[in-house]
Amino acid sequence: MNEALLLFIWQHSLYDTVALRTAAGEPLTVIAPGRVNTNAGPDLSDAKIKVGDTILVGNVELHVRTSDWYKHGHQHDAAYRSLALHVVYEHDAPAIGGNIPTLELKDHIPAGMIARYSGLMTGPGKLPCGTQHSIVRDITKEGWMSRLLAERWEQKLAEWDVMLSDSADDWRNLLYWRMAANFGFKTNATPFLMLARSLPLNVATRHKDDLMQLEALFFGQAGMLDGDFTDDHPRTLQREYEYLRKKYKLHPIPAELWKFMRMRPVNFPSVRIAQFAALVHRSVHLFSQVIESHTVADIRTLLDVKAGEYWDTHYRFDVPQDKPSVKTLGKTSVENIIINTIAPIQFLYAARQGTAALQERSLQLLESVPAEQNHITALWEENNWTVQNAAGSQALIQLYNNYCSRKRCLDCTIGLGIMRRK
């Protein structure tokens, strides 16, 4: 037993509520267990307890043992002098005094409760509930999945709100930064975002009609044009960048930030930068197009870009590839951008504008994309939990990252369902 489990049991009334008595022998009824206090002071506030014929309203403090009250020094803290109830698992010391009733729960907690909690905390797999989640009703899971997706977007969009403020509420800038980070995907997301921040959007759009100048700006700011090249294309970019860098007083990011190791050549940051330059080159009013695109087909058309001709035969400067190949964004890459940039920015924009219909369409867009395939969704599939679309996979990713991997079973609806099992 620990205090987190004891609080969980008390909060959800997972104990036998019949024939409760205080340590002094008075009958006790819990009318309301109270609200968890996340600040300093007693564990719960606004509890309502009936002791004998008296109704007490106020704070509740919980301890594994009564003696913990004294170990924690609460007897010297004025914040703990007006409790309605002291709840303990084991009453092993004199009551705390001050006419505060003490309730011992040890004999009222079902025998299997602690064992189930121990099983969740010490199970051998990466998913604490891997072999048990099936006992939770589907309707309960569906409701929890919706909350998990909302939680994931709230966390993500809180960061985006800050970025939007940094750009003076310029939605075009936010899309430019987030799209750039997405083109880096997981491995190179941070340097790609740094690249976009180092090259103002108004500078890039000023040269949007000239793909060579755009490549010069993006590769130069990426720190990839500092070298002795043999191919004509990078040498041309190098000369062009030197002029543009001085003209706009630009400062490139360190080239060593980019990661090439253990990547498929088609995902090299050099290829992704060339594709991103091509997107800026062919984009007209990209933000309004993104906001107005509500189908996967529309967005695939929007992102149907290919890197410049030089990249048909190269993955890196001066290193020709064996077989030519056009460097377009693949189906999986487009779906990743929908999941991680387009649907969220539509949702955030709709929330700022108070447009419920657009918010709903952004969620529907996510539901029209196939579920992601990664190590987290594979782990859930191994444990017989599969989802059909990206809304579901995003929820499972949130569940794993924020709950399962941190053993936060007591904060999880699935954990609650398991703990409530008869």
C-alpha positions as CSV (number, residue, x, y, z in Angstrom):
1,M,0.0,0.0,0.0
2,N,1.1,3.5,-0.7
3,E,-0.5,6.9,-0.5
4,A,-1.2,7.2,-4.2
5,L,-3.2,3.9,-4.2
6,L,-4.9,4.8,-1.0
7,L,-6.0,8.2,-2.5
8,F,-7.2,6.4,-5.6
9,I,-9.3,3.9,-3.6
10,W,-10.8,6.7,-1.5
11,Q,-11.5,9.0,-4.4
12,H,-13.3,6.3,-6.4
13,S,-15.0,4.6,-3.4
14,L,-13.3,1.3,-4.1
15,Y,-13.9,0.0,-0.6
16,D,-16.8,-1.4,1.4
17,T,-18.7,1.6,2.4
18,V,-21.0,-0.3,4.8
19,A,-20.6,-0.2,8.5
20,L,-17.7,2.3,8.6
21,R,-16.7,3.4,12.0
22,T,-14.1,5.9,13.3
23,A,-11.2,4.8,15.5
24,A,-13.4,6.0,18.4
25,G,-16.2,3.7,17.4
26,E,-18.6,6.2,15.9
27,P,-20.6,5.3,12.8
28,L,-19.4,7.1,9.7
29,T,-20.9,7.8,6.3
30,V,-19.0,9.3,3.3
31,I,-21.4,11.6,1.5
32,A,-18.7,13.2,-0.7
33,P,-15.0,12.1,-0.7
34,G,-13.8,15.6,-1.7
35,R,-11.8,17.0,-4.6
36,V,-8.1,16.3,-5.0
37,N,-6.0,19.2,-4.0
38,T,-3.0,19.7,-6.3
39,N,-1.5,22.5,-4.2
40,A,0.1,22.5,-0.8
41,G,-2.0,21.4,2.2
42,P,-4.4,18.5,2.8
43,D,-5.0,15.9,0.1
44,L,-8.7,16.7,-0.6
45,S,-11.0,19.6,-0.1
46,D,-14.8,20.0,0.1
47,A,-15.4,16.6,1.5
48,K,-18.7,15.9,3.3
49,I,-18.7,13.3,6.1
50,K,-21.4,12.3,8.5
51,V,-20.0,11.1,11.9
52,G,-22.7,10.0,14.3
53,D,-25.4,12.6,13.8
54,T,-23.0,15.4,12.9
55,I,-22.2,16.4,9.3
56,L,-18.6,17.6,8.7
57,V,-17.6,19.6,5.7
58,G,-13.9,20.3,4.9
59,N,-10.5,18.8,4.1
60,V,-9.4,15.2,4.2
61,E,-5.8,14.0,4.7
62,L,-4.7,10.5,3.9
63,H,-1.8,8.4,5.2
64,V,-0.7,4.8,5.0
65,R,-0.4,4.8,8.8
66,T,-1.6,7.1,11.5
67,S,2.0,7.5,12.6
68,D,2.9,9.1,9.3
69,W,1.0,12.2,10.5
70,Y,3.6,12.8,13.1
71,K,6.5,11.7,10.8
72,H,5.4,14.4,8.2
73,G,5.2,17.0,10.9
74,H,1.5,17.9,10.2
75,Q,0.9,18.5,13.9
76,H,3.0,21.7,13.6
77,D,1.3,23.0,10.4
78,A,-1.7,25.3,10.8
79,A,-3.0,24.2,7.3
80,Y,-3.9,20.8,8.8
81,R,-5.7,21.9,12.0
82,S,-9.2,22.1,10.5
83,L,-9.6,18.6,8.9
84,A,-13.0,16.9,8.6
85,L,-11.4,13.5,8.5
86,H,-8.1,11.7,8.7
87,V,-8.1,8.5,6.6
88,V,-5.5,5.8,7.1
89,Y,-4.9,2.3,5.8
90,E,-3.6,1.2,9.2
91,H,-4.3,2.9,12.5
92,D,-1.0,2.3,14.4
93,A,-0.8,5.3,16.6
94,P,-2.9,7.5,18.8
95,A,-5.5,9.6,16.9
96,I,-4.2,13.0,15.9
97,G,-6.4,14.9,18.3
98,G,-8.2,18.2,18.0
99,N,-11.5,16.3,17.7
100,I,-10.6,15.1,14.2
101,P,-12.0,11.7,13.5
102,T,-9.8,8.9,12.1
103,L,-11.0,6.2,9.7
104,E,-9.0,3.0,9.2
105,L,-9.7,1.4,5.7
106,K,-7.6,-1.7,5.9
107,D,-10.4,-4.1,6.6
108,H,-12.8,-2.5,4.1
109,I,-10.6,-2.8,1.0
110,P,-11.3,-5.9,-1.2
111,A,-8.6,-8.5,-0.9
112,G,-7.7,-8.4,-4.7
113,M,-7.4,-4.7,-4.9
114,I,-3.8,-4.4,-3.8
115,A,-2.9,-7.5,-5.8
116,R,-4.3,-6.0,-9.0
117,Y,-2.4,-2.7,-8.4
118,S,0.8,-4.6,-7.8
119,G,0.2,-6.6,-11.0
120,L,-0.1,-3.3,-13.0
121,M,3.0,-1.8,-11.4
122,T,5.3,-4.9,-11.7
123,G,4.1,-6.6,-14.8
124,P,6.9,-7.8,-17.2
125,G,5.5,-6.2,-20.4
126,K,5.8,-2.6,-21.6
127,L,2.0,-2.2,-21.3
128,P,0.9,-2.6,-17.7
129,C,-2.6,-3.5,-18.8
130,G,-1.5,-5.5,-21.8
131,T,-3.2,-8.8,-20.8
132,Q,-6.1,-7.1,-18.9
133,H,-7.5,-4.2,-21.0
134,S,-9.9,-6.5,-22.7
135,I,-12.1,-6.7,-19.6
136,V,-12.8,-2.9,-19.9
137,R,-16.0,-2.2,-21.9
138,D,-15.6,-0.9,-25.4
139,I,-17.8,2.1,-24.8
140,T,-15.5,3.0,-21.9
141,K,-12.4,2.7,-24.1
142,E,-14.0,4.8,-26.9
143,G,-14.7,7.6,-24.5
144,W,-11.2,7.5,-23.1
145,M,-9.7,7.5,-26.6
146,S,-11.6,10.7,-27.4
147,R,-10.2,12.3,-24.3
148,L,-6.7,11.1,-25.0
149,L,-6.8,12.6,-28.5
150,A,-8.1,15.9,-27.1
151,E,-5.3,15.8,-24.4
152,R,-2.6,15.2,-27.1
153,W,-3.8,18.1,-29.2
154,E,-4.1,20.4,-26.2
155,Q,-0.5,19.7,-25.3
156,K,0.7,20.2,-28.9
157,L,-1.4,23.2,-29.6
158,A,-0.4,25.0,-26.4
159,E,3.2,25.0,-27.9
160,W,1.8,26.2,-31.2
161,D,-0.1,29.0,-29.5
162,V,3.2,30.3,-28.1
163,M,4.8,30.1,-31.6
164,L,1.8,32.0,-33.0
165,S,2.3,34.7,-30.5
166,D,6.0,34.8,-31.4
167,S,5.0,35.5,-35.0
168,A,2.6,38.3,-34.1
169,D,-0.4,36.0,-34.8
170,D,0.7,35.5,-38.4
171,W,-0.8,32.1,-39.3
172,R,1.3,31.9,-42.5
173,N,4.4,32.0,-40.4
174,L,3.1,29.3,-38.0
175,L,2.3,27.0,-40.9
176,Y,5.7,27.7,-42.5
177,W,7.5,26.7,-39.2
178,R,5.4,23.7,-38.4
179,M,5.4,22.4,-42.0
180,A,9.2,22.7,-42.0
181,A,9.5,20.8,-38.8
182,N,7.2,18.1,-40.2
183,F,9.5,17.8,-43.3
184,G,12.2,16.9,-40.9
185,F,9.9,14.2,-39.5
186,K,11.1,12.8,-36.2
187,T,14.9,12.7,-36.7
188,N,15.5,16.1,-38.2
189,A,12.5,18.0,-36.9
190,T,14.5,20.3,-34.7
191,P,17.1,21.5,-37.2
192,F,14.4,21.9,-39.8
193,L,12.5,24.2,-37.5
194,M,15.7,26.1,-36.7
195,L,16.2,26.4,-40.5
196,A,12.7,27.9,-41.0
197,R,13.2,30.3,-38.1
198,S,16.5,31.4,-39.5
199,L,15.1,32.2,-42.9
200,P,12.1,34.7,-42.7
201,L,9.1,33.7,-44.7
202,N,8.9,37.1,-46.4
203,V,12.5,36.5,-47.7
204,A,11.7,33.0,-49.0
205,T,8.4,34.2,-50.7
206,R,10.3,37.1,-52.3
207,H,12.2,34.5,-54.3
208,K,9.4,31.9,-54.6
209,D,9.3,32.1,-58.4
210,D,12.9,31.0,-58.7
211,L,13.6,27.5,-57.5
212,M,17.3,27.9,-57.8
213,Q,17.3,30.9,-55.5
214,L,15.0,29.1,-53.0
215,E,17.4,26.1,-52.9
216,A,20.3,28.5,-52.4
217,L,18.5,30.1,-49.5
218,F,17.4,26.9,-47.8
219,F,20.6,24.9,-48.3
220,G,22.7,27.9,-47.4
221,Q,20.8,28.5,-44.2
222,A,21.0,24.8,-43.4
223,G,24.8,25.1,-43.4
224,M,25.1,22.7,-46.4
225,L,26.8,25.0,-48.9
226,D,30.1,25.4,-47.0
227,G,32.5,23.2,-48.9
228,D,34.4,22.6,-52.1
229,F,32.0,21.1,-54.6
230,T,32.6,19.5,-58.0
231,D,29.0,19.5,-59.4
232,D,27.8,22.6,-61.1
233,H,24.5,22.7,-59.2
234,P,25.9,23.1,-55.7
235,R,28.5,25.5,-56.9
236,T,25.8,27.7,-58.5
237,L,23.8,27.5,-55.2
238,Q,26.9,28.5,-53.3
239,R,27.5,31.6,-55.4
240,E,23.9,32.6,-55.2
241,Y,23.7,32.1,-51.5
242,E,26.8,34.3,-50.8
243,Y,25.0,37.1,-52.5
244,L,21.6,36.5,-50.8
245,R,23.2,36.0,-47.4
246,K,24.9,39.4,-47.5
247,K,21.8,41.1,-48.9
248,Y,19.5,39.8,-46.1
249,K,22.1,39.6,-43.4
250,L,21.4,35.9,-42.9
251,H,23.1,33.6,-40.4
252,P,23.1,29.8,-41.2
253,I,22.5,27.1,-38.6
254,P,25.3,24.6,-37.8
255,A,25.5,21.9,-40.5
256,E,26.4,19.3,-37.9
257,L,22.8,19.4,-36.5
258,W,21.6,17.4,-39.5
259,K,21.4,13.6,-39.1
260,F,22.0,11.2,-42.0
261,M,23.1,8.1,-40.2
262,R,20.8,5.0,-40.2
263,M,18.3,6.7,-42.6
264,R,17.0,5.6,-46.0
265,P,18.5,7.9,-48.6
266,V,15.1,9.1,-49.7
267,N,14.7,10.5,-46.2
268,F,18.0,12.3,-46.1
269,P,17.6,15.9,-44.9
270,S,19.2,17.1,-48.2
271,V,16.3,15.5,-50.1
272,R,13.7,16.9,-47.7
273,I,15.1,20.4,-48.0
274,A,15.0,20.2,-51.7
275,Q,11.3,19.1,-51.5
276,F,10.5,21.8,-49.0
277,A,12.0,24.4,-51.4
278,A,9.8,22.9,-54.2
279,L,6.7,23.3,-52.0
280,V,7.4,27.0,-51.3
281,H,8.2,27.4,-55.0
282,R,4.8,26.2,-56.2
283,S,2.7,27.4,-53.3
284,V,0.2,30.2,-53.8
285,H,-1.7,31.2,-50.7
286,L,-0.7,28.0,-49.0
287,F,-2.3,28.8,-45.6
288,S,-5.7,29.5,-47.1
289,Q,-5.5,26.3,-49.2
290,V,-4.6,24.3,-46.1
291,I,-7.5,25.6,-44.1
292,E,-9.9,25.0,-47.0
293,S,-8.7,21.4,-47.7
294,H,-11.0,18.9,-46.1
295,T,-10.2,15.7,-47.9
296,V,-7.1,13.6,-48.1
297,A,-7.3,13.8,-51.9
298,D,-7.2,17.6,-51.7
299,I,-4.2,17.6,-49.5
300,R,-2.3,15.1,-51.6
301,T,-2.8,17.4,-54.6
302,L,-1.5,20.3,-52.5
303,L,1.6,18.4,-51.4
304,D,2.2,16.8,-54.8
305,V,5.7,18.3,-55.1
306,K,9.0,16.9,-56.3
307,A,12.5,18.1,-55.7
308,G,14.4,19.9,-58.5
309,E,15.9,18.0,-61.4
310,Y,19.4,17.7,-59.9
311,W,17.9,15.5,-57.2
312,D,16.6,13.0,-59.7
313,T,20.2,11.7,-59.7
314,H,21.4,12.6,-56.2
315,Y,20.6,12.2,-52.5
316,R,23.5,14.4,-51.5
317,F,25.6,17.0,-53.2
318,D,28.4,15.6,-55.3
319,V,27.3,12.0,-54.7
320,P,25.5,10.6,-57.8
321,Q,23.1,7.7,-57.1
322,D,23.1,4.4,-59.1
323,K,19.6,4.7,-60.6
324,P,17.7,7.9,-61.2
325,S,14.5,8.5,-59.2
326,V,12.1,11.4,-59.0
327,K,12.0,12.6,-55.3
328,T,8.4,13.1,-54.5
329,L,6.6,12.9,-51.2
330,G,5.3,9.4,-50.7
331,K,1.9,8.5,-49.5
332,T,3.1,7.8,-45.9
333,S,4.9,11.2,-45.8
334,V,1.7,13.0,-46.9
335,E,-0.4,11.2,-44.3
336,N,2.2,12.1,-41.6
337,I,1.9,15.8,-42.6
338,I,-1.9,15.6,-42.4
339,I,-1.7,14.1,-38.9
340,N,1.0,16.3,-37.4
341,T,0.5,19.6,-39.2
342,I,-2.6,20.1,-41.3
343,A,-5.3,18.7,-39.1
344,P,-3.9,20.3,-35.9
345,I,-3.5,23.8,-37.5
346,Q,-7.0,23.6,-38.9
347,F,-8.2,22.7,-35.4
348,L,-6.3,25.5,-33.7
349,Y,-7.4,28.1,-36.3
350,A,-11.0,27.0,-35.9
351,A,-10.7,27.2,-32.1
352,R,-9.3,30.7,-32.4
353,Q,-12.1,31.7,-34.8
354,G,-14.8,30.0,-32.8
355,T,-15.8,27.8,-35.8
356,A,-17.1,24.5,-34.5
357,A,-17.8,23.1,-37.9
358,L,-14.2,23.5,-39.0
359,Q,-13.0,21.9,-35.7
360,E,-15.2,18.9,-36.5
361,R,-13.9,18.7,-40.1
362,S,-10.3,18.7,-38.8
363,L,-11.2,15.7,-36.6
364,Q,-12.9,14.0,-39.5
365,L,-9.8,14.5,-41.6
366,L,-7.8,12.7,-39.0
367,E,-10.4,9.9,-39.0
368,S,-10.0,9.5,-42.8
369,V,-6.3,8.8,-42.6
370,P,-5.1,5.2,-41.9
371,A,-3.7,4.4,-38.5
372,E,0.0,5.1,-38.1
373,Q,2.4,2.2,-38.1
374,N,5.1,2.6,-35.6
375,H,6.6,0.7,-32.6
376,I,3.9,2.0,-30.3
377,T,1.0,0.9,-32.4
378,A,2.7,-2.4,-33.0
379,L,3.0,-2.9,-29.3
380,W,-0.8,-2.3,-28.9
381,E,-1.5,-4.7,-31.8
382,E,0.6,-7.4,-30.1
383,N,-1.7,-6.9,-27.1
384,N,-4.9,-7.2,-29.2
385,W,-5.8,-3.5,-29.4
386,T,-6.0,-2.3,-33.0
387,V,-7.3,0.9,-34.4
388,Q,-8.5,1.8,-37.9
389,N,-7.5,5.4,-38.3
390,A,-5.1,8.1,-37.3
391,A,-7.4,9.5,-34.6
392,G,-7.1,6.1,-32.9
393,S,-3.4,5.7,-33.3
394,Q,-2.8,9.3,-32.0
395,A,-4.8,8.4,-28.9
396,L,-2.9,5.1,-28.4
397,I,0.4,7.0,-28.7
398,Q,-0.8,9.5,-26.1
399,L,-1.9,6.6,-23.8
400,Y,1.5,4.9,-24.1
401,N,3.7,8.0,-23.7
402,N,1.8,9.8,-21.0
403,Y,0.3,6.9,-19.0
404,C,1.7,3.4,-19.7
405,S,5.4,4.2,-19.9
406,R,5.1,6.3,-16.7
407,K,3.0,3.7,-14.8
408,R,0.2,6.2,-14.4
409,C,-2.4,3.5,-14.2
410,L,-4.3,5.2,-11.4
411,D,-4.9,8.2,-13.7
412,C,-6.1,6.1,-16.6
413,T,-9.7,5.1,-17.3
414,I,-8.4,1.6,-18.4
415,G,-6.6,1.3,-15.0
416,L,-9.7,2.3,-13.2
417,G,-11.8,-0.3,-15.0
418,I,-9.2,-3.0,-14.1
419,M,-9.1,-1.9,-10.5
420,R,-12.9,-1.9,-10.2
421,R,-13.1,-5.5,-11.5
422,K,-15.0,-7.8,-9.1
